[in-house]
Amino acid sequence: MSQFVSTLVQFSDTLMMTLRDVAPIVVIIFGFQLAVLRRPVANWRRVVLGFVYVIVGLSLFLMGLELALFPLGESMAEQLTAPEFLYGEGAVIPLVIDWVDYYWVYIFAAAIGFSTTVAEPSLIAVAIKASQVSGGTIQVNGLRIAVALGVAMGIALGSYRIVVGDPLHYYIMAGYIIVVIQTYFAPKSIVPLAYDSGGVTTSTVTVPIVTALGLGLASTVPGRNPMLDGFGLIAFASLFPMITVMGYAQLSVWLERRAE
């Protein structure tokens, strides 16, 4: 019973916080609609019901992050970096753990990056719209897989950076140099979509788990600082989808020319 009461209190606090955060959006939208456009709100009952769904859904989602996703991501990182897991129970643990020994961390990071991106609602919406606008030239699943592969590569490389302790800006600078070069050679129609694909990956599903993974790694890998090394994985998740989406378009063009 006490657990139920504490959960109810937590939900009430989260609901009030969500109401406070959503209130400016409601004021701006209805203010422009009524004061600037001077038009009544069409289907206002459905609109109000939709806002209720948004507020309740956001509150439940934030509670789920706090109760499940954040602790789960951190605990997985702790377990995967534990010396007992890396070398087995009773094994001799070296004083310095080589980055190769953390291979399960890289595999887990790539897998979680791919799976969360495929399930990202914002990416699904963008992929559907891109397919409609292009007349089916851009496949929904093809775009989603290309973006998910980019996130998987980025999160795995970002996890490697945390393990070895390299400066973040070297990786980001090198990545954007590749993006600039690809932008010149890639089909011009795909470049804006590729840039947007880098943004939609950092949304509701991917960000919490990836952030928890980075903080968990930086907290458990010897010599790492969670503040300096724990953050930055989201930057990899935003950067690499641009590379893979433009690469996907370049590969498609090359295959078409070869077929002709």
N, C-alpha and C positions, 0 to 999 in steps of 0.2 A: 504493500500500500504506500509506503514511504517513497519507493522508487517511482510509482505512478504520480504521486504528488510533486516530486522534484522535477519529473519530466514535464508535467503540466505547467509548472512555474517557469521552467526554461522555455517552453513553447510560447508562453505569454510574453516573456521578455523579448524573445526573438521576433514575435509578431509586432510588438510595439516598435522595435527597432526598424523592422521592414516598413511599417506604416510611415515612420519618420523619413526613411530614405526614398520611398516612392512618392511622398506628398509633393515635392517640387515638380516631378514629372506630371502629376495630375493637374497641378496649378497651371503649368505652362501650356499643356495641351488644351485644357478647357478654357483657359484664359484667351488663347489665340482664337479658338473656335467661336467663342461667344463675344469677345470684345473687339477683335480685329476683323475676323471674317464675318461676324454677326450672322451666323447661321445656326439653327438648332442642331443638336447632336442627333444624327440618324441612328435609329435602333438603340436608344440610350439605355434601355433595360439590359440588352445584351452586352453593351459596353461596360456598364456597371458590374454585371456578373463576371465579365472577363477580368476586370481589375481585381475583383474578389479572388478569383482563381489565381491570378498572378501573385497577390500578396500572400495567400495561404500556401501556394506552391513554393514561393521563395523562402518562406519561413520554415517549412518542412525540409527544404533542400539545405538550408544553412544548418539546421539541427543535424541533418544526416552527415554533413561535412564534419561537424564538431564531434559527433558521437562515433562515426565509423571511418570515413575516408582518411582524415588526418591521422588518427591513431594507427590505422591499418598500414598506411604507407610508411610511417616511421618505424613500426614494429617489423615490417618486412625488410627494410633497410638494415635495421639492427641485427636481425637474424642472418641475413645474407653476408654481412661483414664480420660476424662473430668468428674468432679463430677456431673455435670448436667445430663450426660448420665448414670452414675452409680446409682444415687439415684432418678433421675427424677427432673423435674422443680419444684422449690419451696420447695423441701424436705430439711430437716435438715441435713447438711453435717457434719459428725464427724471430730474431729481434727486429728485423726489417721485413715487412710483408711486401712482396713484389706486386706490381699492378696486374700482372697476368693472373695471379691467384684470385682476383676478384671477377673472374669471367662470368660467374653466375649473376653478378650485379648487372653487367652489361646486357646479358640475355634478358633478364627481368625488365630492365629499363626499356629495351627495344620492344618487348612484348607489351608492356603496359602502355607505352606511347602509341603503338599501333592500335591496340584495342580501344583505348579511350577516344582516340581521334575518329575511328570508324563510327563510334556511338555518339559523336558530338552533334547535337541538334543543329547548331548554327552551320556546320559544314554540310549537313544533309540539305538544309534549306538553300544554301548557296549553290550546291551541286544541281539541285532540281531546277533552280532558276537559270543557271548556266546552260543546262540541257535544253530548256524551253526556248531561250533566246537564240541559241545556236542552231535550232532546228534538229536537234539530235546528234549534231556533229561531236559535241562533247558528251561523253557517256557519264551518267551519274556515278556508277560504281567505279569507272575508270578514274575519275577525278578524286573520289574519296580514297581509293587505294593509293594513288600517287601522293596525296597529301599525308596519308597515314604512314606511308613508307618514309617520307621526309621527317615526320615527327619521330618515328622509331630511330632513324639514324641520328637525329639531333640529340635525343634524350640519352642514347647510348654513348655518344661522343661527350656529352655534357657530364655524364657519370664518370667517364674516364678522366675528364679534366679535374673533377673533384678528388678522385683517388690520387692522381699524380700531383695535384696542387699547382697546375699551370695557371698563369694569369688569364682571366676571361677575355680581355680585349683582343688578344692575339687571335683567338679562334673566331671572334665576331668579325674582326677586320678581314681576315682571310675569307670568311664566308661571304661577306658582302662584295668583295672583289670578284668572287665567282659569280655572284648574282648580277653585277654590272656587266661582266663579259657575256653572260648568257642573255641578258636583256638586249644586247646588240644583235645577237645571232638568232634568237628565238622568234617564232612568228609573232608579229605585232599584236594580233588579236588575242593572244593568250597571256601577254605580259600583265595587263591590269588584273586579270583573274588570278594569276599566280601571286601577285602582290597581296590581293585580298585573301587568298588561301592561307597566307602566313598569319593573317590576323584572326581569322575565324577559328583557328586551332586553339588559341589561348582563350577558351571560354569555360563554360560552367562545369564540364566533366573533366577536362584535361588538367586545368590549372591546379585544383586542390590536390590531386594525387601526385602530380609532378613536383609541386612545391613540397609536399610531405616527404617524397622520396629524396629530394635534394637536401632538406634539413636533416633527415635521418642519416643520410650518408655522411654529411659533414660532422654530425655529432658522434659518429661511431668510428670513422676512419682516423687512425692516430695522426695527430699533427694538423688537423683541419679545424677551422673556425666556422661555426654555423653562420655567422654574420657575413664573413668574407667569402666563404666557399659554398655555403648552402643555397644561396640564391643564384640565379643565372640560367637555370635549366629552361625557364620559360623563353629566354632569348633564343636558345637553340631550337625550341619548338616552333618559334615564329620564323626563324631564318631558313631552316632546311626545307620546309614545304615549298618555298619559292623556287628553290633549286630543282626539286624533284618534279614539280608541275611543269616548269619550262623544259626540263629534260624529257618529260613525257611527251610534250608537244613536239619537241625537236625529233624525238625518236619516231613519232607517228609520221611526220613529214618525210623523214628519211626513208621509212618503209614504203610510203606511197610512191615516192620517186623511184625507188628500186623496183617496185612492182610495175610501174609504167615502162 
